[in-house]
Amino acid sequence: MDNALISQAARDGFDTLLRQALRTSLVPDGAAAEMTAIDDVSAIREKKIVVLTVSSYLFRLMVMFYFTPDAATKAHFARLNRVDPEDMSEQAFMDAIAECGNLCCGILNRDLGRFYPHLGMSTPNVIDKNCAAYLQTLNVGHLRHLAVDMPEAPRFHVTLCVSAYAEMDFSVSEEEADAGTGELELF
């Protein structure tokens, strides 16, 4: 992994913005969450991944949300959407997971727009977890795996991959990230 193009401040900034975006999109209102960086990806047991990208002519950022389509995961996403799990169809469940990823990347896209213009965002794609074994082929300059723990929810894992095409250096503090969150503008 070549980190030369991405400064330490930029790597820290990506991590800070991702954590804040996850707090807004994945964690229910009023709930606490602990997000821990992990190095041992063998601990990731979920079966599926929702993948989204934020790209510019300077970099490509991918966020991968690992999940297992089971009752505990369904209950968490029903809680986020304020519906009873019994009333959530399988399609509504998958849509809720994809929309959570979409919201998270939308927040990242908005916040990164303060530093980099001309950003684009993909639509969510659900793939098999085994596809993550090919991350090293992406020429990743920054890779972060997070475990997300919160009450009344299964442990979730999220991976951030950033591939840079030019030198990247920006700085964001926790206070700036916290102050910058709010409603996304919908068109």
N, C-alpha and C positions, 0 to 999 in steps of 0.2 A: 504494500500500500504506500503510495507516494503522497506524503503530506506537505510537500514543498510549496504547492500553490495555495494552500489554505493556511492562513496564520492561526496561531493558537487562539487569539482573540476571536477570530471568525468561527472557529470550531466551538468555542465556549458560547458564542452568540447563537449559533444554530441549536445547540443543546438547550440553552435558556428559552429560546422561542418555541422549541418543540415541547418542552415541559409545560409552558404556559398554555400552548394550544391544546395539549392533552387535558389539562385541568379544566379548560372551558368546554371541550367537546366530549370527553369520555367519563368525567366525574360528575355524578349527580349534584344538583344544587345543595349546598350545605354539608356535603360529605367531604371527608378528608381523604387524601391519597398520598401514598408514599411511592416515589419513583426512584428506583435504584438502577444504576448502570451495572450491567453484567457483561462478563467476558466469555463465560461458558455457555455458548448457544445450545449445547446439548440439553440444557434445562428447559428449552422451549419445546413444549409437547403439543401445542395446538396443531390442528390438522389443516387449517386453511389460512390464507392471507388475503387481506384487501390491500392492494397496491395503488398508490397515487403518486404523481410526480408534479413538481413545480420546476419549471425550466426557464432559462434565459439564454442568451448567446454566450454568457460567461460560465454557467454551471447547470447541472441537472441534480435535483434533489429528489430522492424517493423516500416515501414513508410507507412502511409495511406494518399493518395491524394483524397480528396473529390471533386466531380464534378457533374454537371448536364449536360447531353448531349443536350445542346440548342445552338441557333445561336451565342450567345455571347462567349460561351466557344469554339465553333468551330472556330470562328474568331480569338480568341487568339492563338489556336494551329496552325491554318493556318499561322498566322503571325510568330510564332516561326519557322515554317518549310518553310517560304518564298514562300507560295503558295496562290493562290486565294481561299477563302472559298468555292466558287462555284465549284472549281475543286477538292475539297476534298470529296471523297466518305465517307459513314458512316464507312466503314471498315478502311479507311485511317485515319479518325478522331479518332477512338478508338485506332488504332495502334500508333498514335501520342501521345495520352495521356499516353498509356502504356510505350512508349519509353522515354517520359519525366521522368516518375517515375523510369525507368530503369537507365537513365543517372544520376539522383539524387542519387540513391542508389549505383551506380557504383563509384561515387565520394566519398560517405561516406565509402564504402568498401576500396577504395584505401587509404583514409586519416586515417581510423582506423587501417589499416595495419601497420602504423608507430608505433603503440602501442601494437597491438595484432596480432600475426601470425595466420595462418591457418583459414582464413575467407572464408566463402562461401556465395553466394548470390542467391536468388530465381529468378524465372521469374515472371513478373507481373501477378496478378490475379485481375479481376474485380468482385466485389461483391456488394450486396445491402448495402446501408447505415445502415440499421437496424442491421446488424451484429456487428457494433461498440458497441452496447449495452452490448456485452459480453467481453469487454476488461478486466474487473476486474477479470475474471477467468484465466487470463494469469500470475498471480502473478507478476505484473509489479512493478519494483523498481524505474522507472523513467517514467513519463508521461508528455508530453508537447503538447499542442494544439496551433497552430499558425494560425492567419488570415494573408493572404498575399494580400496586396493591391498594384496595379500598374495602371498607366494610360492606358486607352483604353482596359481594361480587367475587367471581373467580379472579385469579391472577391473570392479567393480560401482559403480553409482550409486544413491544413496538421496536422496529429497527429504522434508523435514519441512515441513509447513504447519500453522500454528496460527492459528485464528480465535478472537478473544476477544469475549465478550459483556459483560464487566465488566473493571475494572482487575485486572491480574495482576502480582504482585510476590512473588517468592520467590528464595532464593539457595541454591545448592548448590556445594560445592567438589569438586574432582577427588577428594580424599581421601574425602569422604563418599560419592561415587558408587562409588568402588572398594570401600569397606568395605560398601556396601549390597548388593552382588551376591551371589548364591548361588542355591540351588535354588528354583524356583517351587513353590508348593504346588499339587498337583493334587487335584481333588475327584472 
